[in-house]
Amino acid sequence: MHLELNGSEYKVSAEGMTIELLPKEFALLQFLYHNRGRTFSREQLLDKVWPLEYPVERTVDDHIYRLRKKLRGLKGLDIKTVRGFGYSLAVPGLGSVMITPTTHDPELRDTMRDVFGKFHVYGQGKSMLTLARQQDILGYELDPHYSMVIHFVQGDLEWLLYTKEVPLKDRLFYLLLFYFFSGDPKAKLAYCEQVIRKKLLPPPDQVELEILTILDLFTLAGQPERALERLERSYQVIAEPGYENFIPVTMIVELFVHLVAGTGDAELERLDEAIEGVLLDKPFLREIGSYKIVKGLWRLRNKQWREAEKLLDEGLQVLEMTGFVPLPLHALYRIYHFCRMFPPPQALQHKYDNQFAAKLEELGFDRLAQSLEDVLQQILKAL
């Protein structure tokens, strides 16, 4: 099929049919047609079609929706949703020729899933995003689980809230992580305990919530002794095969819990030495960044302000480098509430308060927080 694009009148013609479009609908179709077969993220489409404007990613979805309705009469023309990434225009006319025959190869699919898994473990979010954007060129289909993880990595809370592509039960853990690290720890702890009690999550997510996520909430809610009790179970679980990669993050959380609990420096130094040894064997970017954050909080507790600021800034920089947008949010949440327990100089506290507020704004919490709250509360009410 050949499309005739009339840029002066914003019309598209094919197979004896002419369709009138709005200017941005036309520009979007023109770009996709000139790059047919390639997949583009919402961010890339915004950059190409709305270069000097500041719309939100939902703008792309709205325009795609309207284009699909208007182009419905052109049989075979299809704007495809590529799960976990964006959109691609398929134009009929290639017959049965398959441009990328490896797309449905099960061995390649399993290999790519393993590669995504490695990048995930090492905290290389940017590598995951780069690989996801090359699906059409490399000729593979993104695993459904990692298509969802990609949205979490990008901090796409809006997609996680509203998408119909993935059932809510599969998105729930990722929504909970945003929810837990954005408000009053005591209120979030109460909700977390209800989720655990009702066993709302798939088993792997349920385990992570029970042995790891809740430890931060106990600690920041002023109950570090409960976190220390729970740590005994955490270490029992991660001693089992398959949980080896949980060891460094659990040890870092233990150091954080002891900091808030008021444990003396001698015990903290013992834990610190053990963590450094583990990170030599497992140099995961997420854990390296989190470790620097916790060491910075240690210096903060000891009123070593300059060294504390240096470590906190280094930790945040490493977490930004991972490309995992939620990781700096988690770190800033820790810093924000730790500063309420062990107040630093006012200028230092304001610095990290402002960064936390900016991160929440960047993720759209000003307009999405109430929707997130409503969705999660409805889940409990439904039970």
Protein Blocks (a to p, Z undefined) as FASTA:
>chain_A
ZZdddfknopaceehiacdddfklmmmmmmmmmmgoiacdfklmmmmmmmmbccdfklmm
mmmmmmmmmmmmmghiacdddehilccdddehkljacfblmlmgmklmmmmmmmmmmmmm
nopaklmmmmmmmmmmnopacdfklmmmmmmmnopaklmmmpckbcfklmmmmmmmmmmm
mccfklmmmmmmmmmmnopacfklmmmmmmmmmmmmmmmnopamlmmmmmmmmmmmmmpg
hilmmmmmmmmmmmmmmmmnopafklmmmmmmmmmmmmmmmccfklmmmmmmmmmmmmmm
nopaklmmmmmmmmmmmmmmnopaklmmmmmmmmmmmmmmmccdfklmmmmmmmmmmmmm
mnopmmmmmmmmmmmmmmmmmZZ
